[in-house]
Amino acid sequence: MHILVIRLSALGDIVHSLPALTDLRRHLPEAQIDFAVDERFVELAQMHSHVDRVISLPLKRWKRNLAKRSTWQELRQTLRMLRSAHYDHVIDLHGLNKSAIVAWLSRSPDRVGPAAAYCSEWLAPRLYHRYCNPSEAWLPVPRMRGVVAAALGHTNPGPLDYGLTHTWAGRASGEVVLIHSTSASDKLWPEEHWITIGRQLIAQGMTPVLPWGSESEKERSVRLAQAMGAAALVPPRRTISQWAQVISRSALVVGVDTGLTHLAAAAGVPCLAIFAATGSELFAPQNPDLAIALGGRGQAAALQAVQDSIESLRTASQAEPA
């Protein structure tokens, strides 16, 4: 049996889709599972241990370069590849027009996606053969697991398992990753709070590590590190898989609501997620005993609460059996 699962973006949403892929493998152990994602997130998709092939779809790049001959050549090659795979089932976990069109182009005899009420665009549900109404529809992890469960006709998806090849290995590490940046400004936490946290960690003999993904984020990382002290680190540019290695080897991750924070929680790393613009119920950690979410919609986490939670997580992680 050959199955295609589609979840194009973004980083955190793809992380949230990974348990659904594990469920799929659990219930169809002999199936060939392909996973279609935007080309920016191929490395993340390749970290899932139960995916046989990752299909890279550079939709944004194609859109920017429609006048180029090479774009149309790539489009034709991708179309031929989708159709030649002869997928028995295509499961769209994204529910947008672009993902539903990818499903439709495959010509699979069974295209499954979320029902119209859960699709944010009008065309998508019209391109499916079957629609799913998963329970807890607005929570990403159970929603996507529910779509796969409905597509396969089972009612017990099993335990939560992200299937990641990178898992926590930083029990003895002195590094704490501080994920301070995100593309949405309303999700940020005040810089002065990050500086206070960084100085506190350095005073305790820990090393703050400040990731970045764009030039503006790099400038912010450098600015924060300079205010924290010489022990704070701003690494060079890294890929998603390289950041996953750094995160998995760290003692602790503190981050705003962004993809790398969700990846840390999925990998079972002790993790504190700080929410400000979205609900903390979106946080679905691999190991709930080593994860804390603070704040919520319109309610940023207080500095003291973050400080207390860091100490709590450090104590809990050190107490865990080896």
JOJO-V196140 format. One record per backbone hydrogen bond with DSSP energy under -1.0 kcal/mol. CO is the residue of the C=O (numbers start at 0). NH is the residue of the N-H. Records with the same first field share a line. If there is no record, write none. Layout:
CO->NH + NH
//
This chain:
0->31
1->87 + 88
2->33
3->90
4->35
5->92
7->37
9->13
10->14
11->15
14->17
16->20
17->21
18->22
19->23
20->24
21->25
22->26
23->27
27->30
31->2
32->51 + 52
33->4
34->54
35->6
36->56
37->40
38->41
40->44
41->45
43->46
44->47
46->164
47->50
52->34
54->36
56->58
57->61
58->62
59->63
60->64
64->67
67->71
68->72
69->73
70->74
71->75
72->76
73->77
74->78
75->79
76->80
77->81
78->82
79->83
80->84
88->3
89->111
90->5
95->99
96->100
97->101
98->102
99->103
100->104
103->106
109->89
110->128 + 129
111->91
112->131
114->117
115->118
122->125
123->126
129->112
131->114
135->138
138->142
139->143
140->144
141->145
142->146
143->147
144->148
145->149
146->150
147->151
148->152 + 153
162->48
169->172
173->206
174->250
175->208
176->253
177->179
178->255
183->186
184->187
189->193
190->194
191->195
192->196
193->197
194->198
195->199
196->200
197->201
198->202
199->203
200->205
201->204
206->175
207->232
208->177
213->217
214->218
215->219
216->220
217->221
218->222
219->223
220->224
221->225
222->226
223->227
224->228
228->231
232->209
238->242
239->243
240->244
241->245
242->246
243->247
244->248
246->249
247->168
251->176
252->271
253->178
254->273
255->257
257->261
258->262
259->263
260->264
261->265
262->266
263->268
264->267 + 285
266->167
269->252
270->291
271->254
272->293
275->297
278->281
279->282
286->289
287->290
289->270
291->272
293->274
295->298
298->295
301->305
302->306
303->307
304->308
305->309
306->310
307->311
308->312
309->313
310->314
311->315
312->316
313->317
314->318
//
